[in-house]
Amino acid sequence: MKAVRTAIELADGRELFYFDDEPGADRSGADTRDLPQTVGTSQIRWEPLYAEWAVIAGHRQGRTYKPPKHDCPLCPTRPGHASEIPAADYDVAVFENRFPSLSEDTRDNVPTVTDGDFVSRAGAGRCEVVCFTSDHNTSFGHLQPRRVRTVLDAWVDRTCALSAIPEAEYVYCFENRGEEIGVTLSHPHGQIYAYPFVPPRTATAVHIAEEFYAEHGESLQSRLLKQELSDGRRVVTETEHFVAHVPFAARWPYEVNIVPRRHVPDLPTLTEAELDDLAVIYLDVLGRFDRLFTTPAPYIAGWQQAPVRQGRDAWHMSASIFTTRRSNNKLKYLAGSESGAGVWINDIPPEAAAERLRSGRRAHDR
């Protein structure tokens, strides 16, 4: 059964969407806060040396930062605490970020400026927050498959909606978990960005994928998946429709790609059976990450979907999950080689990482 979607408007005019596991939930609560209407001021600036865009969003300096649990803005509204979620309870809630890096109203507020080689324009796009559950004390990996299926329905719905924004070139659904990653709100949640450009690494991958597809008539990701299955050493787990494996040239200590067996460009093109299957394998992989260490693994999980307007025939969707932790008490820092030169150095061979993820064996402390 698909999730039930209900739309409301927050006090400052932002949209909020409830996605419920089952019909019949009461989501009629109104936002009673006195909020000023937000005005987008972000811009994107072109870096000629590297031919890529950067987002400048100075207004985000004042965003909510590590509030105590009783002031969490992502918990349901209760007497004495009006939050971003007006309802007294919810399954999944998606709303426009109050402190967005990108927003549609910048197209009217921020001019395009060209000064020689320096070019800037409006950071027109959209940033949404996805709350996976009303339970502040749990995590995505502890959700039931039915709830994960509802989250997937929300991602599908919002990917379609955000792709329709005139400036949108790439829609990215992702979750950051853990203070080590930089999370400033501990409630289980993720985000969705509609970028007005294709992110640099993805843009390079799209170009490579298109060239390969034109020459070989199949996607590069499909070819690599066949080779991973044939080799087997880096395969972590598999289901009828998906395979989870550590990349051959993994950059992070523990990194897994979840790849559909069928050639599809994005989440909205998955069938109902594939979405059901994805909920199962996604939970499986997150559980394997948490069993690596004595405390929950910090991680970033993101969905590598096809760009909105280019490379869709050649692109093969995947999910990428990785942790910055390389042992119980050590993090993988992006230092000189990674941050300065862009060359990753991985201390853990991908085959060893895959074996630990398969077996549930703890990561080494040394």
C-alpha positions, 0 to 999 in steps of 0.5 A: 500500500502506498503512503497517504499524503496530506499537504498543509501550509506553515505559518510563514507560508512554507509547505509541509507534507505528511506521508502516513503508513495507513489512511485515517490519521488526523493531521489537521493541527494548525501552525500557531506560531508567529513566524516572519516570512522567509526571504531567500538570499543565497546565490551560486558563484562560478569558480573558473579555475575548476569549472564548478559552482559553489553555494553562498548562503550567509543567512544560514549562520543563524540556523538552529544548532544542537537544541536540547531534546525538549526544544527539538523543532522536529518533534511533534507539537505539544502543549507549550512547544510549537514545532515545525510539525503542527500535528500531535503525531506523525509517521513521515513529514517533509517540509521546506527548510526554514534556513535553506541553502537554495530556495525558489524565491531567490529568482526574484530577490538575487540578481545575476551579476557578471564582473569579468570572469566572476559570475554569480546568480540566484541560488534558485532551487529548494531544500526540504527536511524529511523527518522519518519518524516522530520518535526522537530517540530512534534511528532510521535503521530501527524503523520497521520495513513498512515505515521505510516504504513510506519514506521511499514513497516520500522520496519518490513524491518529492523527487518528482515535485522538485524535478519540476522546478524550472531551475532544478538540474539535480535532486539529491535525497540524503541523510546525515547521522551522528555528531561526527558527521556534523549533524546539528539536529539529533532527531532522525531526519534527512534532507532533499536538495534540488540543485540549480546545477549538476554537482561536480563529481556527478557531472563528471560521472554523467559524461563518462556514463554517456560515452560508455553507453554510446559505445557499448549500448549498456550502462557502465554501472550495469557492467561493473555490477556484473563484474562485482557479482562475478568476483564476489569478494566485495558483495555484502548482501543481495536480494531479488532486485538489488545488490549491496557491495563495497566499491572496488576503489572505495574511498571511505573505510566502510562504504557500500553501494546499493545497486538495482539489478534492472537499469533504472535512472532514479527512484520514481522509475522503480516498480512497487515490488522493487521499492518493497525490496529496497526497503528490506535491503536498505535496513539490512545494510544500515544494520550491518554498519551499526554492528561494526562498532560498539556505538552506532556508526555515523554515516552519510547515505545518499541516492545517486539519481540521474540528473533532471535533464541530461544523461538519463538513458545512460545513468544507473541509479544507486545508493551510497552509504559510508561512515567516516569512522574507521574503528571504535575510536578513530575517524577518517579525517579529510586532511591534506591529500583528500581536502587539498589534492582531492586524492582519497587514501583508504586505510581499509582494503575494500575486500576486508571491509566487505568481509566484516560487513558480511560477517558482522565482525567488529572493526579493529581498534588498532 
